[in-house]
Amino acid sequence: MKWGLYATGGIAEAFASDIRKLKDEKIVAAYARNEKKGRSFCEKHHIERFYNDENAFFSDSEIEVVYISTPHTLHAEGSIKALQAGKHVLCEKPFAMNANEAKRVIAIASEQKRFIMEALWTLFLPTINKVFEWIAADRIGEVQVIHANFGFDGSKDPLGRLLNPDLGGGALLDVGIYPVLMANFIAKSTPESISAQVKFTETGVDGSTFVCARYPNGMLALLGASIEVNLINDLIIYGEKGRIVVPLFWMADEASCYYEDKVETFKSDESSRRGYHYETQAVSDAIHNGQLQHDVVSHQFTLDLMETLDRIRTEIGLVYKQDFES
Ligand SMILES: NC(=O)c1ccc[n+]([C@@H]2O[C@H](COP(=O)([O-])OP(=O)(O)OC[C@H]3O[C@@H](n4cnc5c(N)ncnc54)[C@H](OP(=O)(O)O)[C@@H]3O)[C@@H](O)[C@H]2O)c1
């Protein structure tokens, strides 16, 4: 596919580096609001066309898929512009600021008959697929408890996207989404009950959020997120007869399964922090197959995830201005 990048920040850099591993995928154009930064990004990644004008970018007829990597608050708007220009879309997480926005974007994708997927790259990593294989093969028995954290001591810039409420700042939407998505994915459902505790930052977003959830199948999840504290960022899946441990699970390159007094360890060829090309390939394959959504990260999965995040936000009293828009 021929890709266009809508923003050229930190994650766009990782996306552009990893796509080089795929011989049939090419970035043909990029848009950035900052001309100097955008041009130097394009030079570095050998991208033919740079646009400082977003209308010109969306009118570029060579672009087939747009990768949206602006701050969270601009995801829905960017996706809608791309879809209305007839492009397929891969949109960074969180897909939108809340479930209402997500529904609106998905409705437009359906009207336009264009593919759209939330960039939940973790679900396409070989290590995570191995974890799902172990669970499906009943290695650890029925899953009883999931414990996962994603916490780091992040930027202290009150205007930066991590702390700024106007850019959707806060731990839950930035990193808490990963433990929550793993719990929803493994339980194949959304929580029937949620409780949560929060510590707010001076800017009014959640610096740390801890969630305890119960799923309809009885599975419990203890999920932590922080943009202020370096947590131990493992995913531990406890089953009736064993457990699976995945260090740095959102970018997992290694996992161990403990069962029947044995340990099986899987190590990916890829080092951690690399692996965005698996989702890129998955999107390309799905579009070539004529699909409008991906089987792994379906529209319903994204809507359920957004609804779960909304419910956690209700529990901790975290509100964004988008919540007041219909
Ligand atoms: N999948 C993953 O592993 C992963 C990892 C990190 C982030 N993400 C997601 O990707 C998105 C971007 O994160 P990032 O770390 O790449 O952020 P970033 O480095 O701050 O980049 C954001 C980009 O958006 C541009 N932008 C356009 N309008 C903007 C506005 N009004 N305010 C601020 N920036 C604006 C910025 O332009 P300038 O360069 O002109 O500032 C910059 O190029 C977030 O939604 C985040 O959740 C995903």
The ligand as a Tripos MOL2 file, in Angstrom:
@<TRIPOS>MOLECULE
LIG
   48    52     1     0     0
SMALL
NO_CHARGES

@<TRIPOS>ATOM
      1 N1          1.5380    2.7720   19.4500 N.am      1 LIG1
      2 C1          2.4780    3.2320   20.2450 C.2       1 LIG1
      3 O1          3.3760    2.5160   20.6850 O.2       1 LIG1
      4 C2          2.4880    4.6850   20.5900 C.ar      1 LIG1
      5 C3          3.6330    5.2480   21.1710 C.ar      1 LIG1
      6 C4          3.6480    6.6100   21.4180 C.ar      1 LIG1
      7 C5          2.5360    7.3630   21.1100 C.ar      1 LIG1
      8 N2          1.4370    6.7780   20.5690 N.ar      1 LIG1
      9 C6          0.2500    7.6000   20.2350 C.3       1 LIG1
     10 O2          0.5910    8.4370   19.1420 O.3       1 LIG1
     11 C7          0.0550    9.7430   19.3190 C.3       1 LIG1
     12 C8          1.1910   10.7520   19.1840 C.3       1 LIG1
     13 O3          2.1430   10.4790   20.1630 O.3       1 LIG1
     14 P1          3.6790   10.9130   19.9960 P.3       1 LIG1
     15 O4          4.3920   10.3300   21.1420 O.co2     1 LIG1
     16 O5          4.1370   10.6390   18.6260 O.co2     1 LIG1
     17 O6          3.5300   12.4810   20.2330 O.3       1 LIG1
     18 P2          4.4930   13.6210   19.7180 P.3       1 LIG1
     19 O7          5.8870   13.1150   19.6100 O.co2     1 LIG1
     20 O8          4.2020   14.7990   20.5560 O.co2     1 LIG1
     21 O9          3.9870   13.8850   18.2320 O.3       1 LIG1
     22 C9          2.7190   14.4360   17.9900 C.3       1 LIG1
     23 C10         2.7000   14.9960   16.5930 C.3       1 LIG1
     24 O10         1.4430   15.6060   16.3640 O.3       1 LIG1
     25 C11         1.6670   16.9140   15.8300 C.3       1 LIG1
     26 N3          0.5670   17.8200   16.1520 N.ar      1 LIG1
     27 C12        -0.3560   18.2440   15.2820 C.ar      1 LIG1
     28 N4         -1.2200   19.0590   15.8730 N.ar      1 LIG1
     29 C13        -0.8250   19.1770   17.1290 C.ar      1 LIG1
     30 C14        -1.3250   19.9280   18.2250 C.ar      1 LIG1
     31 N5         -2.4120   20.7010   18.1420 N.pl3     1 LIG1
     32 N6         -0.6620   19.8440   19.3740 N.ar      1 LIG1
     33 C15         0.4300   19.0730   19.5050 C.ar      1 LIG1
     34 N7          0.9320   18.3160   18.4830 N.ar      1 LIG1
     35 C16         0.3090   18.3980   17.3140 C.ar      1 LIG1
     36 C17         2.9840   17.3290   16.4190 C.3       1 LIG1
     37 O11         3.5180   18.3510   15.6250 O.3       1 LIG1
     38 P3          4.8200   19.1970   16.0560 P.3       1 LIG1
     39 O12         5.9660   18.2910   15.7030 O.co2     1 LIG1
     40 O13         4.7030   20.4060   15.2060 O.co2     1 LIG1
     41 O14         4.7090   19.4590   17.5320 O.co2     1 LIG1
     42 C18         3.7730   16.0440   16.3550 C.3       1 LIG1
     43 O15         4.3180   15.8250   15.0780 O.3       1 LIG1
     44 C19        -0.6310    9.7530   20.6830 C.3       1 LIG1
     45 O16        -2.0160    9.7080   20.5180 O.3       1 LIG1
     46 C20        -0.1340    8.4990   21.3840 C.3       1 LIG1
     47 O17        -1.1290    7.8610   22.1730 O.3       1 LIG1
     48 C21         1.4120    5.4720   20.2950 C.ar      1 LIG1
@<TRIPOS>BOND
     1     1     2 1
     2     2     3 2
     3     2     4 1
     4     4     5 ar
     5     4    48 ar
     6     5     6 ar
     7     6     7 ar
     8     7     8 ar
     9     8     9 1
    10     8    48 ar
    11     9    10 1
    12     9    46 1
    13    10    11 1
    14    11    12 1
    15    11    44 1
    16    12    13 1
    17    13    14 1
    18    14    15 2
    19    14    16 1
    20    14    17 1
    21    17    18 1
    22    18    19 2
    23    18    20 1
    24    18    21 1
    25    21    22 1
    26    22    23 1
    27    23    24 1
    28    23    42 1
    29    24    25 1
    30    25    26 1
    31    25    36 1
    32    26    27 ar
    33    26    35 ar
    34    27    28 ar
    35    28    29 ar
    36    29    30 ar
    37    29    35 ar
    38    30    31 1
    39    30    32 ar
    40    32    33 ar
    41    33    34 ar
    42    34    35 ar
    43    36    37 1
    44    36    42 1
    45    37    38 1
    46    38    39 2
    47    38    40 1
    48    38    41 1
    49    42    43 1
    50    44    45 1
    51    44    46 1
    52    46    47 1
@<TRIPOS>SUBSTRUCTURE
     1 LIG1         1 GROUP 0 **** ****
